[in-house]
């Protein structure tokens, strides 16, 4: 990959529906040259999908929280994944360094449904406790996956 490929990717991140001609003007290539590069990026697995992102509020998922998950003893990441996969309100999760074992991003309709989802996580046999922070306002949101 070269700098032009990175610029094409940046432009597609901003607008996955941008035309090859529009991108070409911005990066100094013809539309067909941009298409060839995008096709290669897709074939190489650099670009995994073109998608649409819907405002979570439209889907009724306006309540958002970040949850630190603390486990009893040592719990394998696969076990945490199994536990969290069963809770549809979990939209993102990862193991982390520090005192928590994982950070979980949750979205729900409202506070009562968030509380129900948190309870599903808390009752898992390996979970000791959680610490939650409800998002009041989103300041910056960038997607890189």
Helices and strands as residue ranges (DSSP letters): H 3-14, H 20-27, H 31-43, E 63-71, H 77-85, E 90-95, E 102-108, H 111-122, E 127-134
